[in-house]
């Protein structure tokens, strides 16, 4: 629904921007084009992410959503740079802009984006992919508010530069949104520890489990939005292997992770204290 709304308005805005000779309308149209791409890419990524795992892709294609978010963020930056270059040129050499037309189209744009925002707000925005799509639409909404203001200024004060100034503000907003998305997607793609997970606390809690002596080679990463995975080497008392107590320790470790940190997917390697001599230097 959001994709249909944005696509229809995009065509109308390009025609109006050409008729009114408005850079800020072209800027908004350019941003809306990225919205169309973002929504289409997001839908495609969701479809890929739901693909089952197999031998070649053992986790499935869940990371497709993160790649889509990163691509959307990069597109935002590129479009913002293009808008900025043209806006500076037109600040130096102002051109005639039809303020009334700009204002009218912007008001319609606000209404369309409000509806699209309302539709996407119902989705689960814990997904970075959906967050990226939602960010495109919300940024566009703010941009149209700025465009309407620019049109009103041109209409009342006849200050033609308002068009270019509004376009620059749109560009800055796009870059700010893109930076947040790039930071979050890069953290996931580079296997960084999730922001909401403190590994020191995890280590401390796991060591408190009965019969556990130490934890090393502890890693945590995000497979896709809202899906944290953890692995660790766990040194336990040697007699646990003789008494068959190891399965109970595994259960306790899993329960600890789930109850204390909300992590349900973890892999533990249980080791006796003597196993340390077999570990290489990369384990920490």
Secondary structure as UniProt FT lines:
FT   HELIX           2..20
FT   HELIX           23..49
FT   TURN            58..63
FT   HELIX           64..92
FT   HELIX           99..121
FT   TURN            125..126
FT   HELIX           128..157
FT   HELIX           161..189
FT   TURN            190..191
FT   TURN            195..196
FT   HELIX           199..207
FT   TURN            210..211
FT   STRAND          212..224
FT   TURN            225..226
FT   STRAND          227..236
FT   HELIX           239..243
FT   HELIX           246..261
FT   STRAND          265..272
FT   HELIX           273..278
FT   TURN            281..282
//
